[in-house]
Amino acid sequence: MDLLRILIAILLPPLGVFLQVGFRGAFWLNILLTLLGYFPGIIHAVWIIARR
């Protein structure tokens, strides 16, 4: 299941984080990072998914 979440995180980083943690602070941080730059959003999303 984590592999599917990582693939989703590469395509849509906030969705991958949302599937892992819901509407917590990490989700909102990921939206901000994705808006500032796509790659920081991906890195953050993969890190959140791999950490849990």
C-alpha positions in Angstrom: 0.0 0.0 0.0 2.9 2.4 0.7 4.1 1.9 -2.9 0.8 3.1 -4.2 0.8 6.1 -1.9 4.3 7.0 -3.1 3.2 6.8 -6.7 0.3 9.1 -5.9 2.6 11.4 -4.0 4.8 11.8 -7.1 1.8 12.7 -9.2 -0.1 14.8 -6.6 1.9 15.3 -3.5 -0.9 16.7 -1.3 -3.1 13.8 -2.0 -0.4 11.3 -1.0 0.0 13.2 2.3 -3.7 13.4 2.8 -4.1 9.6 2.4 -1.4 9.1 5.1 -2.2 11.7 7.7 -5.6 13.4 6.9 -6.1 17.1 7.4 -3.2 17.6 9.9 -0.4 20.1 9.7 1.7 18.0 7.4 -1.0 18.2 4.8 -1.2 22.0 4.8 2.6 22.2 4.8 2.7 20.0 1.8 0.2 22.2 0.0 2.4 25.2 0.7 5.6 23.4 -0.4 3.9 22.2 -3.6 2.7 25.7 -4.4 6.2 27.1 -3.9 7.8 24.4 -6.0 6.7 21.0 -7.2 9.8 19.1 -6.1 9.8 20.2 -2.5 6.2 19.0 -2.3 7.2 15.6 -3.7 10.2 15.3 -1.3 8.1 16.2 1.7 5.3 13.8 0.7 7.6 10.8 0.1 9.3 11.6 3.5 6.0 11.7 5.3 4.8 8.4 3.7 8.2 6.6 4.3 8.4 7.8 7.9 5.1 6.2 9.0 
